[in-house]
Amino acid sequence: MAYQMAKISVVINTRNEENNLPRALASVRKLADEIVVVDMESSDKTVEIAKEEGARVWNHPQLGYVEPARNFAIGKAVGDWILILDADEEIGPTLIKKLREIVSKKKSADFYRLPRKNLIFGKWIRHARWWPDYNIRFFKRGVVSWSEIIHSVPETHVEGMDLLAQEKFAIIHHNYTTVSQYLERMMRYTDIQAKFQVKDGYVFAWQDLIKRPASEFISRFFAGGGYKDGTHGLVLGILQAFSEAVVCVRVWEIQKFRDMPIKDEDLNKELNKIALEFDHWLIQTGMKTYTLTNRFLRKLLSTGN
């Protein structure tokens, strides 16, 4: 009996994506045996565009983030393999060829993590944990599911593989294009994140307003090599750190702005910890500004000791 080629379903969740969706749909035209679009109460021409392109369109309530609608969308697909694509993403011909090769094999992994090329403020961000930004996006139907937690990792208990972290195999993600767009999403996401953290038992502590943003900045700008992305890396490190601070403050808000005293010695202790962390990473990265920056930080962060 001749081997029958497996079918591929492309699944896209949307919400007011009339500007992005045509590009995403065009990129998968030579790959998809079917396209499933699950729309979350768009008020623009998203649904109309999807139908004009021949997609099977379903509706789902708008909840502010995509994860709750992922499983619903996957459940509407009938293909043997599923490619998850966001409306602000696209794929290139080399990746299409690779995915076709995968489904043509009698033996393959059950799911694949694909690298993602994030374009932010007009530049491909190659560091700061934005690359290779692996995501489980291509898998056999029935082996992957999402939880309803925002930005959660899909759940699977089968064998998976990573495609090589090469640009030619990457999903192209037209991520943040303006600062306003970043801030709009940040306000929406941090509200949801704060509610989940409270639900999980997190109690706001003022120390976290220092530790969490600083840890996020250090993780991206220093440990993640964000400084290699120049101004873009610095700006994104600051914005991501600010986002962490906003989550903390939103938790504080949910917990009724409970007042708590801050002793000078405790504040000094926390700030000095951060100064030492900066010292460490400035040495590790070999930055020529180490001595000057070290002195500046200690003067800025010191409370007078």
WOMOPE-V400105 format. One record per run of one state. SS is the DSSP state (H for helix, E for strand, - for the rest). FROM is the first residue (numbers start at 0). TO is the last residue. If there is no record, write none. Layout:
# WOMOPE-V400105
ss/from/to
SS/FROM/TO
SS/FROM/TO
This chain:
# WOMOPE-V400105
ss/from/to
-/0/6
E/7/13
-/14/19
H/20/26
-/27/32
E/33/38
-/39/44
H/45/51
-/52/54
E/55/58
-/59/65
H/66/75
-/76/79
E/80/83
-/84/87
E/88/89
-/90/91
H/92/103
-/104/109
E/110/113
-/114/114
E/115/119
-/120/121
E/122/123
-/124/133
E/134/139
-/140/143
E/144/144
-/145/153
E/154/154
-/155/158
E/159/161
-/162/165
H/166/168
-/169/169
E/170/173
-/174/177
H/178/198
-/199/206
H/207/222
-/223/224
H/225/253
-/254/262
H/263/283
-/284/288
H/289/300
-/301/304
